[in-house]
Amino acid sequence: MLNLLEQTLNRFIGESSAAKDIARGLEGRSLQINVLGLGLRLRLLARDGRILVHQGDEGSATASVSGAPLSMLALLSGDSAGDLKASGAELEGDVETARQFARLLRFARPDLEELVAQVVGDFPAHEAARLTDALLAWGRRALHVTQMNVAEYLQEESRQLPAPSEVQAWMNDVEQLRDDVERLAHRAARLEESLRRG
């Protein structure tokens, strides 16, 4: 299975000049992918313009990304650099390496509609792709709403997290206290200096 994944990934990298450039730029670096809930742990290693795929997490990777299946799908379907953090996936190690691997996987992503069309025809493949896009969009919306509801519950109902306005007020108080302490320290230094002279 891993050999098939590696061959397919490298075939699609070979068909995209942008993907080939990214793969060469990642030479020697690796990305650990942990899909939570499925127990899937893969290590991608860039070598000689190709990606080697290994199972498990032996040794240390240049970067590591862990997340639920929906977070990982959101990561792969995004197009901007901010999508890496917005996906909800947990990042460790070199963030730029993780970002470049995410870009590489997006470029190397096969056109599933075209592949399905070869088997079942154009119209069913188009409808299947449309349904898949709708399901992914629904999943992203559901994840976003769930995150907002959990945050609201933790802030408003259980009071385990402060509201953003409370955090801002606390930060303002801390800054005011810091300024007051600095002013007091300056006054104390001036008083000490005048006592020494007098």
Secondary structure, 3 states (H helix, E strand, C coil): CHHHHHHHHHHHHHCCHHHHHHHHHCCCCEEEEEECCCCEEEEEEEECCEEEEEECCCCCCCEEEEECHHHHHHHHHCCCCCHHHHCCCEEEECHHHHHHHHHHHHHCCCCHHHHHHHHHCHHHHHHHHHHHHHHHHHHHHHHHHHHHHHHHHHHHHCCCCCCHHHHHHHHHHHHHHHHHHHHHHHHHHHHHHHHHHC
